[in-house]
Amino acid sequence: MKNIPILAQIEGQDSKVNTDWLAIMATLKKRGLETDELEVVYFELHAGMRVTTRGLSLAKAIPESPQAGLLYEPKFSARDYAGMLSA
């Protein structure tokens, strides 16, 4: 499982926090999720679904610009990809 940026919200509250998968995974482990349950949550988040579990609402964050301390996946255009193949 790769680290992905996550938008997390405690159920019943309006505020949201930017975090990442590794931090959320540690929190969910403390709240009793097993490895197979964590994998299901990860794959649902990675697929773009919103997940609610153990009092948290989670969604994959799509940062418009890099935020300090958060990982993100850079996007390449088709032209960049073609350049990588010919090099």
N, C-alpha and C positions, 0 to 999 in steps of 0.2 A: 504494500500500500504506500503510495506516494503522499507526501504532505500537500494538502490543498488548502486555500484560504476558505474560511467558514464565517458565516454571519450567524451569530447565536443570540437567542432571546430567551429569557426565563419566562415561562408561561405565566400569564396574568400581568406582565409588566410591559410598558411601552418601549423602554430603552433596548437598543440592540448593541452588540459588541462584535468587533472584528477580531477573529482569532484564527487558529489553524487546526488542522486535523489532529496533530500530535497532542496538543493541549486538550482538545475535546475528547480524544480517545482516552487519555489518562483520567479525565473526570468521569467518563462513562464507566471505565473499569472500576473506579472507586464506588460508583453507584450500582455495581453488580452485574454489568453486562459481560457475557462470556465472549470468547474469541469469535465464534461463528456469528453471534448477534452483532458484534462490532463490524464484521465484514459486510453483513447485510446493510447496516447503516452507511458504511463507507461507499458501497456500490450504488446505493440509492442517491446519496449526495453527489457522487461523481456523475451520475446520469442526469443531474439537474433537478431532482425531486426535493421537496421539502420534507423533513423528517421531524417528528415529535416523539421524544422518548425521555423518560426519567426526568420530567419537568422542564425539558429544554426543547425549543423549536430551533431547528438547524436548517441552513441552506448554504449551498456553495456560493461564495462571494465571487463576483467578477469585478476585480479592481480596475478602475479606469486608469489609474496611475499607481506605480509601486508605492506601497506604504511601508514605513520602517518596521522591521521585525516580521513582516508577513512574506510568505513565499508566493510566487505567482508563476504561471507558465507563459513564457513569451510566445507571441503568435508570429508566424512567418507568412509572408505572402507567397503566392505560387512562384513568383519571379525569384524570390530568395531561395526557395526549395530547388528550383531548376539550376540555380547557380551552385548549390551545394553538390548536386549530382555531377555536374560537368567538371568540378574542380578535382 
